[in-house]
Amino acid sequence: MARSHGERKRTRKKLSKPKRARGLSPISKAIQQFEPGESVHIRIDPSVHKGMPHQRFHGMTGKVIGERGRAFIVEISDGKRKRKKVKELFIRAEHLSPQIQSPPIIASSQQPIGR
């Protein structure tokens, strides 16, 4: 049998939702806004086909550098060590989620106990 070479090949687990989460995602995901310089996570929503990045970028984190139409331009670094390249992806808001920054750890001026 001939082998499939489609866009969604080998994505049986990656591009499927749990049983109770199936169907369209909430409208709030589609209307969210991001500012340039903001860090975002790429989490592909399989129920929305428009503006979907390639499956190899699923799970990556990048910075929003602009907006083009309804999509955001996200800059990521792809590759290993010396072959690392900076790439620009055009992704719709449904496939992005903001990176939540943890509060900074304040260094205490107290000396450690026992010294």
DSSP file (Angstrom, degrees, kcal/mol; ACC not computed):
  #  RESIDUE AA STRUCTURE BP1 BP2  ACC     N-H-->O    O-->H-N    N-H-->O    O-->H-N    TCO  KAPPA ALPHA  PHI   PSI    X-CA   Y-CA   Z-CA
    1    1 A M              0   0    0      0, 0.0     2,-0.0     0, 0.0     0, 0.0   0.000 360.0 360.0 360.0 139.1    0.0    0.0    0.0
    2    2 A A        -     0   0    0      1,-0.1     2,-0.3     0, 0.0     0, 0.0  -0.327 360.0-114.7 -66.9 146.5    1.3    3.5   -0.9
    3    3 A R        -     0   0    0      1,-0.1     2,-0.3     2,-0.0    -1,-0.1  -0.598  24.5-118.3 -87.5 142.8    2.5    5.6    2.0
    4    4 A S        -     0   0    0     -2,-0.3    -1,-0.1     1,-0.1     0, 0.0  -0.583  25.7-178.8 -80.2 138.4    0.7    8.8    3.0
    5    5 A H        +     0   0    0     -2,-0.3    -1,-0.1     4,-0.0    -2,-0.0  -0.084  33.3 140.4-125.0  32.6    2.7   12.0    2.8
    6    6 A G    >   -     0   0    0      1,-0.1     3,-1.2     2,-0.1    -2,-0.0  -0.119  66.6-103.7 -75.6 173.4    0.1   14.4    4.0
    7    7 A E  T 3  S+     0   0    0      1,-0.3    48,-0.4    47,-0.0    -1,-0.1   0.816 119.6  44.2 -64.8 -33.2    0.5   17.4    6.3
    8    8 A R  T >  S+     0   0    0     46,-0.1     3,-1.0    47,-0.0    -1,-0.3   0.078  80.5 142.0-103.8  23.7   -1.0   15.6    9.3
    9    9 A K  T <  S+     0   0    0     -3,-1.2    -4,-0.0     1,-0.2     0, 0.0  -0.380  70.5  11.9 -67.3 144.5    0.9   12.3    8.9
   10   10 A R  T 3  S+     0   0    0      1,-0.1    -1,-0.2    -2,-0.1     4,-0.2   0.811  94.1 113.3  60.0  36.1    2.0   10.6   12.1
   11   11 A T    <>  +     0   0    0     -3,-1.0     4,-2.3     1,-0.1    -1,-0.1  -0.005  25.0 125.9-122.2  28.9    0.0   12.9   14.3
   12   12 A R  T  4 S+     0   0    0      1,-0.2    -1,-0.1     2,-0.2    -3,-0.0   0.888  88.0  23.9 -58.0 -43.0   -2.5   10.4   15.7
   13   13 A K  T >4 S+     0   0    0     -3,-0.1     3,-1.1     2,-0.1    -1,-0.2   0.860 122.2  54.1 -89.1 -41.1   -1.8   11.3   19.4
   14   14 A K  T 34 S+     0   0    0      1,-0.3    -2,-0.2    -4,-0.2    -1,-0.1   0.892 113.7  39.8 -64.8 -42.1   -0.4   14.8   19.0
   15   15 A L  T 3< S+     0   0    0     -4,-2.3     2,-0.4    -7,-0.1    -1,-0.3  -0.247  97.9  93.1-106.0  45.0   -3.4   16.2   17.1
   16   16 A S    <   -     0   0    0     -3,-1.1    31,-0.0    -2,-0.1    -4,-0.0  -0.988  62.1-139.8-133.1 148.2   -6.2   14.5   18.9
   17   17 A K        -     0   0    0     -2,-0.4     5,-0.1     1,-0.1    -2,-0.1  -0.652  30.5 -94.9-100.9 157.3   -8.2   15.8   21.9
   18   18 A P    >   -     0   0    0      0, 0.0     3,-1.2     0, 0.0     4,-0.4  -0.308  47.3-100.7 -63.1 159.6   -9.4   13.9   24.9
   19   19 A K  G >  S+     0   0    0      1,-0.3     3,-0.9     2,-0.2    -2,-0.1   0.863 120.2  43.5 -55.3 -44.4  -13.0   12.6   24.6
   20   20 A R  G 3  S+     0   0    0      1,-0.2    -1,-0.3     3,-0.0    -3,-0.0   0.619 109.8  57.5 -80.2 -11.2  -14.7   15.4   26.6
   21   21 A A  G <  S+     0   0    0     -3,-1.2    -1,-0.2     4,-0.0    -2,-0.2   0.377  80.5 120.7 -97.8   4.0  -12.7   18.2   25.0
   22   22 A R    <   +     0   0    0     -3,-0.9     2,-0.2    -4,-0.4    -3,-0.0  -0.235  48.7  44.8 -70.6 159.3  -13.8   17.4   21.5
   23   23 A G  S    S-     0   0    0     -6,-0.0    24,-0.1     2,-0.0     2,-0.1  -0.564 103.2 -18.7 103.2-171.1  -15.6   19.9   19.3
   24   24 A L        -     0   0    0     -2,-0.2     3,-0.1     1,-0.1    24,-0.1  -0.383  66.9-122.3 -71.6 146.9  -14.9   23.6   18.8
   25   25 A S        -     0   0    0      1,-0.2    -1,-0.1    -2,-0.1     5,-0.1  -0.429  43.2 -76.4 -83.4 164.5  -12.8   25.4   21.3
   26   26 A P    >>  -     0   0    0      0, 0.0     3,-1.4     0, 0.0     4,-0.6  -0.221  35.4-121.8 -63.6 151.3  -14.1   28.5   23.2
   27   27 A I  H >> S+     0   0    0      1,-0.3     4,-1.4     2,-0.2     3,-0.6   0.741 106.2  73.7 -64.9 -24.1  -14.3   31.8   21.3
   28   28 A S  H 34 S+     0   0    0      1,-0.2     4,-0.4     2,-0.2    -1,-0.3   0.795  91.3  57.2 -62.7 -27.3  -12.1   33.4   23.9
   29   29 A K  H <4 S+     0   0    0     -3,-1.4     3,-0.5     1,-0.2    -1,-0.2   0.859 106.9  48.8 -68.8 -34.1   -9.1   31.5   22.4
   30   30 A A  H << S+     0   0    0     -3,-0.6    63,-0.3    -4,-0.6    -2,-0.2   0.777 113.4  44.5 -78.1 -26.9   -9.8   33.1   19.0
   31   31 A I  S  < S+     0   0    0     -4,-1.4    -1,-0.2    62,-0.1    -2,-0.2   0.344  81.4 123.1-102.4   7.7  -10.0   36.7   20.2
   32   32 A Q        -     0   0    0     -3,-0.5     2,-0.3    -4,-0.4    61,-0.1  -0.394  50.0-145.0 -69.9 149.1   -7.1   36.8   22.5
   33   33 A Q        -     0   0    0     -2,-0.1     2,-0.4    60,-0.0    -2,-0.1  -0.866  10.5-162.7-116.9 147.0   -4.5   39.5   21.8
   34   34 A F        -     0   0    0     -2,-0.3     3,-0.0    32,-0.0     6,-0.0  -0.981  13.5-136.3-129.5 142.7   -0.7   39.4   22.2
   35   35 A E    >   -     0   0    0     -2,-0.4     3,-1.9     1,-0.1    29,-0.3  -0.666  37.5 -91.1 -92.9 150.3    1.8   42.3   22.3
   36   36 A P  T 3  S+     0   0    0      0, 0.0    29,-0.2     0, 0.0     3,-0.1  -0.388 115.5  29.2 -59.0 136.0    5.1   42.3   20.4
   37   37 A G  T 3  S+     0   0    0     27,-4.0     2,-0.3     1,-0.3    28,-0.1   0.274  89.2 130.1  95.0  -9.9    7.8   40.9   22.6
   38   38 A E    <   -     0   0    0     -3,-1.9    26,-2.4    26,-0.2    -1,-0.3  -0.581  58.3-124.7 -80.2 137.8    5.4   38.7   24.6
   39   39 A S  E     -A   63   0A   0     -2,-0.3    60,-2.2    24,-0.2     2,-0.3  -0.656  33.2-178.2 -83.6 136.3    6.4   35.0   25.0
   40   40 A V  E     -AB  62  98A   0     22,-2.8    22,-2.5    -2,-0.3     2,-0.4  -0.952  23.6-131.0-134.3 152.8    3.9   32.5   23.9
   41   41 A H  E     -AB  61  97A   0     56,-3.2    56,-1.8    -2,-0.3     2,-0.8  -0.837  21.5-131.9 -99.4 140.7    3.6   28.7   23.8
   42   42 A I  E     + B   0  96A   0     18,-3.0    17,-3.4    -2,-0.4     2,-0.5  -0.844  34.9 165.2 -94.6 109.5    2.6   26.9   20.6
   43   43 A R        -     0   0    0     52,-2.2     2,-0.2    -2,-0.8    15,-0.1  -0.938  31.6-136.1-126.4 106.2   -0.1   24.4   21.4
   44   44 A I        -     0   0    0     -2,-0.5    51,-0.1    11,-0.1     8,-0.1  -0.412   6.7-150.6 -69.5 129.6   -1.9   23.3   18.3
   45   45 A D    >   -     0   0    0      3,-0.2     3,-1.7    -2,-0.2   -30,-0.1  -0.892   5.7-159.7 -97.7 107.8   -5.7   23.1   18.5
   46   46 A P  T 3  S+     0   0    0      0, 0.0    -1,-0.1     0, 0.0   -31,-0.1   0.653  84.6  66.1 -67.8 -14.0   -6.7   20.3   16.1
   47   47 A S  T 3  S+     0   0    0    -24,-0.1     2,-0.5     1,-0.1   -23,-0.0   0.616  95.6  63.1 -82.4 -10.0  -10.3   21.5   15.8
   48   48 A V    <   +     0   0    0     -3,-1.7    -3,-0.2     1,-0.1    -1,-0.1  -0.961  59.1 178.7-115.6 116.2   -9.1   24.7   14.0
   49   49 A H    >   +     0   0    0     -2,-0.5     3,-1.1     2,-0.1     2,-0.2   0.773  54.7  88.7 -89.4 -27.3   -7.4   24.1   10.7
   50   50 A K  T 3  S+     0   0    0      1,-0.2    42,-0.1    41,-0.0    -2,-0.0  -0.478  99.2   9.0 -73.9 140.7   -6.7   27.7    9.7
   51   51 A G  T 3  S+     0   0    0      1,-0.2    41,-1.5    -2,-0.2    -1,-0.2   0.726  87.6 154.6  68.2  22.4   -3.5   29.2   10.8
   52   52 A M    <   -     0   0    0     -3,-1.1    -1,-0.2    39,-0.2     3,-0.1  -0.709  35.5-139.6 -86.2 127.0   -2.2   25.9   12.1
   53   53 A P        -     0   0    0      0, 0.0     5,-0.1     0, 0.0    38,-0.0  -0.272  38.0 -76.4 -75.5 171.1    1.6   25.6   12.3
   54   54 A H    >   -     0   0    0      1,-0.1     3,-1.9     3,-0.0     4,-0.2  -0.362  44.6-114.2 -65.5 149.9    3.4   22.4   11.3
   55   55 A Q  G >  S+     0   0    0    -48,-0.4     3,-1.1     1,-0.3    -1,-0.1   0.679 110.2  70.1 -64.4 -18.1    3.3   19.7   13.9
   56   56 A R  G 3  S+     0   0    0      1,-0.2    -1,-0.3     3,-0.0    -2,-0.0   0.687  95.1  55.8 -73.1 -14.7    7.0   19.8   14.6
   57   57 A F  G X  S+     0   0    0     -3,-1.9     3,-1.9     2,-0.1    -1,-0.2   0.464  77.7 121.6 -93.0  -2.2    6.6   23.2   16.2
   58   58 A H  T <  S+     0   0    0     -3,-1.1   -15,-0.2     1,-0.3     3,-0.1  -0.426  78.4  18.5 -63.2 127.4    4.0   21.9   18.7
   59   59 A G  T 3  S+     0   0    0    -17,-3.4    -1,-0.3     1,-0.3   -16,-0.1   0.345  95.3 127.4  94.6  -6.1    5.2   22.6   22.3
   60   60 A M    <   -     0   0    0     -3,-1.9   -18,-3.0   -18,-0.2     2,-0.4  -0.411  50.9-137.5 -82.6 161.4    7.7   25.2   21.4
   61   61 A T  E     +A   41   0A   0    -20,-0.2    16,-0.4    16,-0.1     2,-0.3  -0.958  31.3 158.0-118.4 137.1    8.0   28.7   23.0
   62   62 A G  E     -A   40   0A   0    -22,-2.5   -22,-2.8    -2,-0.4     2,-0.4  -0.842  37.3-100.2-145.3-178.1    8.6   31.8   21.0
   63   63 A K  E     -AC  39  75A   0     12,-2.0    12,-3.1    -2,-0.3     2,-0.4  -0.909  29.3-123.9-113.0 138.3    8.2   35.6   21.0
   64   64 A V  E     + C   0  74A   0    -26,-2.4   -27,-4.0    -2,-0.4   -26,-0.2  -0.673  30.8 173.3 -77.1 126.8    5.5   37.5   19.2
   65   65 A I  E     -     0   0A   0      8,-3.0     2,-0.3    -2,-0.4     9,-0.2   0.478  58.1 -35.0-114.1  -5.5    7.2   40.0   16.8
   66   66 A G  E     - C   0  73A   0      7,-1.0     7,-2.3   -31,-0.1     2,-0.4  -0.991  57.0 -94.4 174.1-171.1    4.2   41.3   15.0
   67   67 A E  E     - C   0  72A   0     -2,-0.3     2,-0.4     5,-0.3     5,-0.2  -0.990  19.8-173.6-134.5 139.8    0.7   40.8   13.5
   68   68 A R  E >   - C   0  71A   0      3,-2.8     3,-1.9    -2,-0.4     2,-0.3  -0.887  65.9 -52.6-136.3 105.8   -0.3   39.9   10.0
   69   69 A G  T 3  S-     0   0    0     -2,-0.4     0, 0.0     1,-0.3     0, 0.0  -0.525 120.5 -21.6  66.1-126.5   -4.0   39.9    9.3
   70   70 A R  T 3  S+     0   0    0     -2,-0.3    23,-0.6    -3,-0.1    -1,-0.3   0.473 126.5  82.3 -91.1  -3.1   -5.6   37.6   11.9
   71   71 A A  E <  S-CD  68  92A   0     -3,-1.9    -3,-2.8    21,-0.2     2,-0.4  -0.606  71.7-131.7-102.5 161.5   -2.3   35.8   12.6
   72   72 A F  E     -CD  67  91A   0     19,-3.2    19,-2.5    -5,-0.2     2,-0.7  -0.878  17.5-127.1-109.5 144.1    0.6   36.6   14.8
   73   73 A I  E     -CD  66  90A   0     -7,-2.3    -8,-3.0    -2,-0.4    -7,-1.0  -0.830  30.8-169.7 -91.0 117.1    4.2   36.4   13.7
   74   74 A V  E     -CD  64  89A   0     15,-3.0    15,-3.0    -2,-0.7     2,-0.5  -0.926  10.9-149.7-113.8 130.0    6.1   34.3   16.2
   75   75 A E  E     +CD  63  88A   0    -12,-3.1   -12,-2.0    -2,-0.5     2,-0.3  -0.868  23.6 170.1-101.1 124.5    9.9   34.0   16.2
   76   76 A I  E     - D   0  87A   0     11,-2.6    11,-3.1    -2,-0.5     2,-0.6  -0.874  33.4-124.4-127.2 162.3   11.3   30.7   17.4
   77   77 A S  E     - D   0  86A   0    -16,-0.4     2,-0.4    -2,-0.3     9,-0.2  -0.954  33.9-174.6-109.0 124.8   14.8   29.2   17.3
   78   78 A D  E     + D   0  85A   0      7,-3.2     7,-3.2    -2,-0.6     2,-0.2  -0.924  36.1  36.4-124.4 140.2   14.8   25.8   15.6
   79   79 A G  S    S-     0   0    0     -2,-0.4     2,-0.4     5,-0.2     5,-0.2  -0.617  79.8 -68.7 116.2-175.7   17.6   23.3   15.3
   80   80 A K  S >  S-     0   0    0     -2,-0.2     3,-2.5     4,-0.0     4,-0.2  -0.948  71.7 -54.0-122.8 139.2   20.5   22.0   17.3
   81   81 A R  G >  S+     0   0    0     -2,-0.4     3,-1.3     1,-0.3     0, 0.0  -0.013 126.7  10.1  41.0-111.5   23.7   23.6   18.4
   82   82 A K  G 3  S+     0   0    0      1,-0.3    -1,-0.3    -3,-0.0    -3,-0.0   0.719 128.8  57.1 -72.6 -20.6   25.6   25.1   15.4
   83   83 A R  G <  S+     0   0    0     -3,-2.5    -1,-0.3     2,-0.1    -2,-0.2   0.272  75.9 135.7 -92.9  12.9   22.7   24.5   13.0
   84   84 A K    <   -     0   0    0     -3,-1.3     2,-0.3    -5,-0.2    -5,-0.2  -0.401  32.4-174.3 -66.6 131.7   20.3   26.6   15.1
   85   85 A K  E     -D   78   0A   0     -7,-3.2    -7,-3.2    -2,-0.1     2,-0.5  -0.937  25.6-125.8-127.5 149.5   18.2   29.0   13.0
   86   86 A V  E     -D   77   0A   0     -2,-0.3     2,-0.3    -9,-0.2    -9,-0.2  -0.851  34.3-171.5 -93.8 126.2   15.7   31.7   13.9
   87   87 A K  E     -D   76   0A   0    -11,-3.1   -11,-2.6    -2,-0.5     2,-0.5  -0.901  18.6-141.3-121.8 148.5   12.4   31.1   12.1
   88   88 A E  E     -D   75   0A   0     -2,-0.3     2,-0.4   -13,-0.2   -13,-0.2  -0.932  20.2-169.3-107.6 128.1    9.3   33.2   11.7
   89   89 A L  E     -D   74   0A   0    -15,-3.0   -15,-3.0    -2,-0.5     2,-0.7  -0.919  18.6-141.5-117.6 143.5    5.9   31.4   11.9
   90   90 A F  E     +D   73   0A   0     -2,-0.4     2,-0.4   -17,-0.2   -17,-0.2  -0.903  36.0 167.4-104.6 107.2    2.5   32.8   11.0
   91   91 A I  E     -D   72   0A   0    -19,-2.5   -19,-3.2    -2,-0.7   -39,-0.2  -0.958  32.4-125.9-128.5 136.5    0.1   31.3   13.6
   92   92 A R  E >   -D   71   0A   0    -41,-1.5     3,-1.6    -2,-0.4   -21,-0.2  -0.398  32.7-108.5 -75.5 159.9   -3.4   32.2   14.5
   93   93 A A  G >  S+     0   0    0    -23,-0.6     3,-1.6   -63,-0.3    -1,-0.1   0.727 111.4  71.7 -63.5 -24.9   -4.3   33.0   18.2
   94   94 A E  G 3  S+     0   0    0      1,-0.3    -1,-0.3   -64,-0.2   -64,-0.1   0.772 100.2  47.0 -63.1 -24.5   -6.2   29.7   18.6
   95   95 A H  G <  S+     0   0    0     -3,-1.6   -52,-2.2   -44,-0.2     2,-0.3   0.289 103.7  77.4-100.6   8.6   -2.9   27.8   18.6
   96   96 A L  E <   -B   42   0A   0     -3,-1.6   -54,-0.2   -54,-0.2   -56,-0.0  -0.888  51.7-174.8-119.6 149.6   -1.1   30.1   21.0
   97   97 A S  E     -B   41   0A   0    -56,-1.8   -56,-3.2    -2,-0.3    -3,-0.0  -0.994  33.4-106.6-139.2 141.2   -1.2   30.5   24.8
   98   98 A P  E     -B   40   0A   0      0, 0.0     2,-0.5     0, 0.0   -58,-0.2  -0.323  31.0-117.3 -67.9 146.0    0.6   33.1   26.8
   99   99 A Q        -     0   0    0    -60,-2.2     2,-0.6     1,-0.0   -60,-0.2  -0.727  26.7-135.8 -82.1 126.2    3.6   32.1   28.9
  100  100 A I        -     0   0    0     -2,-0.5     2,-0.4     1,-0.0   -60,-0.0  -0.740  15.8-141.1 -87.8 119.7    2.8   32.7   32.6
  101  101 A Q        -     0   0    0     -2,-0.6    -1,-0.0     1,-0.0    -2,-0.0  -0.644  11.5-134.1 -81.9 130.9    5.8   34.3   34.3
  102  102 A S        -     0   0    0     -2,-0.4     3,-0.1     1,-0.1    -1,-0.0  -0.564  34.5 -94.6 -79.7 149.6    6.5   33.1   37.8
  103  103 A P        -     0   0    0      0, 0.0    -1,-0.1     0, 0.0     3,-0.0  -0.342  49.3 -98.7 -64.2 144.8    7.2   35.8   40.4
  104  104 A P        -     0   0    0      0, 0.0     2,-0.5     0, 0.0    -3,-0.0  -0.326  34.3-115.2 -66.1 145.3   10.9   36.6   40.8
  105  105 A I        -     0   0    0     -3,-0.1     2,-0.6     1,-0.0    -3,-0.0  -0.701  26.8-140.3 -82.5 123.8   12.6   35.0   43.8
  106  106 A I        -     0   0    0     -2,-0.5     2,-0.4     1,-0.0    -1,-0.0  -0.746  14.5-129.3 -89.5 123.4   13.8   37.6   46.2
  107  107 A A        -     0   0    0     -2,-0.6     2,-0.2     1,-0.1    -1,-0.0  -0.568  23.7-133.7 -72.9 127.1   17.2   36.9   47.7
  108  108 A S        -     0   0    0     -2,-0.4    -1,-0.1     1,-0.1     0, 0.0  -0.528   3.0-140.0 -82.3 149.8   17.0   37.1   51.5
  109  109 A S  S    S+     0   0    0     -2,-0.2     2,-0.2     2,-0.1    -1,-0.1   0.428  70.7 107.3 -88.0   1.0   19.7   39.0   53.3
  110  110 A Q  S    S-     0   0    0      1,-0.1    -2,-0.1     3,-0.0     3,-0.1  -0.533  73.4-118.6 -81.0 147.4   19.8   36.4   56.1
  111  111 A Q        -     0   0    0     -2,-0.2     3,-0.1     1,-0.1    -1,-0.1  -0.552  38.7 -96.2 -78.1 146.8   22.7   34.0   56.4
  112  112 A P    >   -     0   0    0      0, 0.0     3,-1.1     0, 0.0     2,-0.2  -0.337  45.4-102.4 -62.0 146.6   22.0   30.3   56.0
  113  113 A I  T 3  S+     0   0    0      1,-0.2    -3,-0.0     2,-0.1     0, 0.0  -0.471 103.1  34.2 -71.7 138.5   21.5   28.5   59.3
  114  114 A G  T 3         0   0    0     -2,-0.2    -1,-0.2    -3,-0.1     0, 0.0   0.431 360.0 360.0 100.0  -0.1   24.5   26.4   60.4
  115  115 A R    <         0   0    0     -3,-1.1    -2,-0.1    -4,-0.0     0, 0.0   0.397 360.0 360.0-117.7 360.0   27.3   28.6   59.1
